[in-house]
Amino acid sequence: MISIILRPFQSYKYLLLQLTQREIKSRYKQSFVGYAWVILNPLAQLLVYSFVFSVVFRFPTHDIPYIIFLYAGLLPWGLFQGSISAATQSLVENAPLIRKVNFPREIIPYSVVLAKIVDFLVSALIFIGFMIAFRVPFSSTTIYLVPLFFSQLLLTIGISLILSAGNLFYRDIQYLANLLLMLWMYMTPVVYPLSLVPTQYVWFYKLNPMVGILEGYRSALFNYPFEWTIISWSLAISCLVFLIGFFVFKKSDKIFADIA
Amino acid sequence: MNTPIHIPAIRFDRVSKSYYLQEDRTFKDVIPSLLLGKPWAKKHIVFHDLNFSIAQGETVGIVGKNGAGKSTMLKLIAGVTYPNTGSVVVQGRVAPLIELGAGFHHELSGYENIFLNAAILGMHKKEIELKIDEIIKFSELEEFIHVPVKRYSSGMHMRLGFSVAIHVDVPILLIDEVLAVGDRDFQQKCLNKLQELKQNKQKTIVFVSHNEEAVRSFCDRAILLEHGKIIEDGNPKRVFERYNKA
């Protein structure tokens, strides 16, 4: 089982790398500012949200400036949403390849997610600049970002595998996915703090695995206390979703070429 | 005749393959037709109990009308699709000569696409770097190699694709009709290259073509398919006599 899961990263490493490069390179070819869109896009989003939610609505975010609070949630959420949305369409877009050549099919959605991670890391550099500019101290708990990020990736890949395979059968999946992702964002403390959620609903609200992950990021960055119960819940759900996703994908990938 | 007596490179053993053809692709179409009691998909049988084998180093032409099952046969050999019953056993890696554009990304340059395409066919970085000059030279695209392939003509696409596939070091090569696109000179050059590969007996080549001349001059053996059944197998000349009569 483990060896099947790791196969794309061993025997097919170079193919994965090439497909990831293709994703990154092709997206901004024949555009004037090119790769800078990767930074400009989240920055513009950030400005709009921070105007609406710190000038108009004024969310309380303790001692952290709202824009930093927001960026810490918006950036990983953007990775989550962007990855799933792009990965969902990836198998359909690569149908000619699937019909012709034999390789582990999960490499296609993986390459999409990897390309999004590269974009994310570039935007994360800007975030560090913001942290410094707003004099937010770096805490030693920052190291916890790593396992949290890993948990987010497992969740992302699990969902991407299921949706990309489903989209080969019915194209409705890609539209449905985008709609649900938008709803999901407002069910997650991305633009507002968790403290605004009414206490009687909080336990229900926290079942969403992205709550634990995003709250975990903020705890790690801003040295807030960690809520280990919801973080562990998120990690468990992420692992489960990945395993289910991988299993479903591998069960169905033998007929991809017949229906693509 | 120089039929090598090794273990077969490709073996089809009682292979049956059918597809489900979905006419309705969206929920909106599917749900009413399910309510009306229509089956969710139509079954289309391509092969029923198909048996044959291809020896190592053999060059075999697959001949037949549209819909006879030629492409499905190649897909089964390439391992992208699987038989419903029976087994397909293939010894060694397979490189399909990818149809136009399939492995390419139109925004990337010819050069970048060589690496991409070769990686898809299972080559590693070092291997590609070693062969890149040879690949470019064979494609005759030196001048245009850094131009995005969306600016290429279909002939140029084919030349690039063929050039990559021919340089992949695999024991089994699948060629599906793509030769039809290049001009006469390049077609001849490809056939010469294939002839060269054939000479040193290293490769098993499966060749799907409607081009009688190409199959007769190049293949040791031809298989005539009709509605998923092998109705003639052997000397290309004889096979084409039967095909032309039908």
Interface residues (C-beta under 8 A of the other chain):
Chain A: Y14 L15 L17 Q18 L19 Q21 R22 K25 S26 K29 Q30 P96 L97 I98 R99 K100 V101 N102 F103 Y170 R171 D172 K254 I255 A257 D258 I259
Chain B: Y19 Y20 Q22 R25 T26 F27 K75 A78 G79 V80 T81 Y82 V94 P96 I98 E99 G101 A102 G103 H105 E107 L108 E112 F115 L116 A119 I120 L121 G122 M123 H124 K125 P148
